[in-house]
Amino acid sequence: MIARRRQVALALTVLLAAAAACQAEARKKPPAPAHPAPAPAAARGFTLVASGDILQHNSVLERAVFDAGGVGYDFRPMLAGAQPVVARADLALCHMETAYGADGDYAGYPAFKPPPEIAPSLVAVGYHGCSTASNHALDGGTGGVARTLDAMDRVGLRHSGTARTEDESRTATILEAGPARVAHLSYTSDTNGFAPPDEQPWAVNLIDEGRIIADARAARQQGADVVVVSLHWGTEWQDDPDDRQLALAKRLTAARTAGRPDLDLIVGTHAHVPQAYEKINGTWVVYGMGDQIAGEMYNRQGLQDPRGNQSTLARFTFAPPARTGARWEVTRAEFIPQMYDLDAGRVINLNAAIAVGAELTTVRDRIRNVVLSRGAAKDGLTMGE
């Protein structure tokens, strides 16, 4: 165990040094000209990256205080291992499972109230938006929803899944991804028994097949070229997607308008463990990406389970349609295996760490086997770096 920790620490040192070098090199680049050259006539595609649950347990908060030098909270160092992949994407989406606290009133599990400093840290790493519909979305009531979205707005981090007003709940979140306009929709299967007030039933989007399809069609009417749906669903600690996930994924991917699929991608969270990727009715579905950041995780038997600190980054490359009215097609589908090292308090890209000698191949291979367990390799899914 000690040898493994030393190897992980060495891998982290090399990876973080490389990330710092990349940032320094980027700062040396001359500013863009005032009048950049026009883009080629042919439209280019774009890359989208999505990642799993962010759960700020007390140990995570303590690490953020340490990384801030004891003053405030800094989540950037723990996320730096994901930055090389996230920052290169045209559009990067996280899953913010928790609602923020305020004025020093912060807490971890079971009723999460993390500090709002996580929002600027996510922006610094390269994220453009986050899904916010989850079973913990109402841990702080509707006040927590408002605090979370206000904090995200202050730093330009877009959000989908919770709302401060009814109008906001009915407005699709549309982001720019290269030449494309991407709608991001977000829903959760439950809110841990915390129901929104009767006068604010729209505070959190709950999974409802009819509404999801209607919202996707409305987003398309608002000009979305691609519709991405984040679903907080499934059975915790279960590697395999459950029957409800399988059935809903099949129905949602079958929905079409004038022959064009209403949804272009589904990315899932909630199970705490990586789950399979699968192409259904021509559309990619990620049943569960796992926990990108979390403290010590205990399974249903009450045992600490390392799977709760394992995850994937999903990366999809979209190409523009061959003809007007056709869908943007995924031309490359990838997953990048990750883990959150509890000792170091850092997200680790497992492929990058293994490249510099850390003995993490068993963890990486376990994640790969789960991700490919429903035959995604035959449809072109590969393990990226």
SULTA-V939926 format. One record per helix or strand of 2 or more residues. SS is the DSSP state (2 for helix, 1 for strand). FROM is the first residue (numbers start at 1). TO is the last residue. If there is no record, write none. Layout:
# SULTA-V939926
((SS	FROM	TO) (SS	FROM	TO))
This chain:
# SULTA-V939926
((2	2	28) (1	46	54) (2	58	67) (2	76	86) (1	91	96) (1	113	114) (2	117	125) (1	129	131) (2	141	155) (1	158	160) (2	166	169) (1	173	177) (1	180	188) (2	198	200) (2	209	221) (1	226	232) (2	243	254) (1	256	257) (1	260	261) (1	265	269) (1	277	280) (1	283	286) (1	289	293) (2	306	309) (1	310	319) (1	329	341) (1	346	349) (2	350	355) (2	361	371) (2	376	379) (1	381	383))
